[in-house]
Amino acid sequence: MPRHTMAQALNTALRDALAADPNVVVFGEDVGTLGGVFRVTDGLTREFGADRCFDTPLAESGIIGFAVGMTMAGFKPVVEMQFDAFAYPAFEQIVSHVAKLRNRTRGALAVPMVIRVPYAGGIGGVEHHCDSSEAYYVHTPGLKVAAPATVGDAYTLLRRAIDDPDPVVFLEPKRLYFASEDTDLTIGEPLGRAEVRRAGTDATLISYGPSVGVALDAAKAAAEDGRSLEVIDLRTLVPFDDATVAASVRRTGRCVVVQEAQGFAGVGAEIAARVQERCFHHLHAPVLRVSGLDIPYPPPKLERLHLPGVDRILDTVDRLQWDDQVDPRWTVSA
């Protein structure tokens, strides 16, 4: 089985999509000649020409606006925002036009575009290079949001996103670009399907993107203490796979949501609410969250204190009410 990095898997997905469909185009800042700051688009201009993969001015709102126009002409643009926080100048275009055109035109105009956003921390970057901005996009009706955590899913989800008739915000964890796996690159599960990455019986850890690996490390450490933690990789935040999440929590009776973004009003809060609504009579303890701190992204030397780690996850698991800790006020008969 061949070994790939996530950056290579994304590059292959773009190459295969460009080869399969002449309407697919790739553009953004430095994606052409340079091949992208993370080399995700390396070689695409040489192979497909400057009319299929090309550089743009440093104007994110212009990139998105141009992409919207191209969808009206029948193209399928895949645009790169270069860094998460660099996408904010384009936010008005994304919310007011990209997300609303299908509804505004009663389905006459679709917006089959992918907005690639290298996001999150773990690389020792400064504040404008390490945002976790998923909550903004998840809260915007009309957008689909994908966040791969594995090399295989980087390929699968990007191919699925490019083929989707609606706009997809594709969040690429920067810390995982050069993580490698032995895997075949195939178009697997569609958008909206979560994956059980590790089976367990005592509690469910729900995560996505860069936090999935941390959750798996925590589950491995917990096993040494005799606790069996199930790990769910959401893969896509919109559509959300309620069925897989609820089935897991109903089996284990306990749930911790892990996210790198700030905790207040984040995606984890929505997940916790959905779990509580669907699994209340199966829960042995309140749903808890582990997240980044509610602060602007810190300087690189303080990053490790800000990001959720194995110890914080295990401390939170310990706060779940176990058999010798159960508060009778929380006990509910099904």
ABEGO torsion letter per residue (X at the ends): XBBBBAAAAAAAAAAAAAAABAABBBBEBGABAAGEAAGAABGAAAAAEAAABBBBBBBAAAAAAAAAAAAAAGBBBBBBAGBAAAAAAAAAAAAAAAAAAAAAAGGABBBBBBBBBBBEBGAGBBAAAABBAAAAAAABBGBBBBBBABAAAAAAAAAAAAABABBBBBBBBAAAAABBBBBBBBBBBBBGBBBBABBBAABBBBBBEAAAAAAAAAAAAAAAAGBBBBBBBAGBAOBBBAAAAAAAAAAAGBBBBBBABBABGBAAAAAAAAAAAAAAAABABBBBBBBBBBBBBBBAAAAAAABBBAAAAAAAAAABBBAAABBAAABBBX
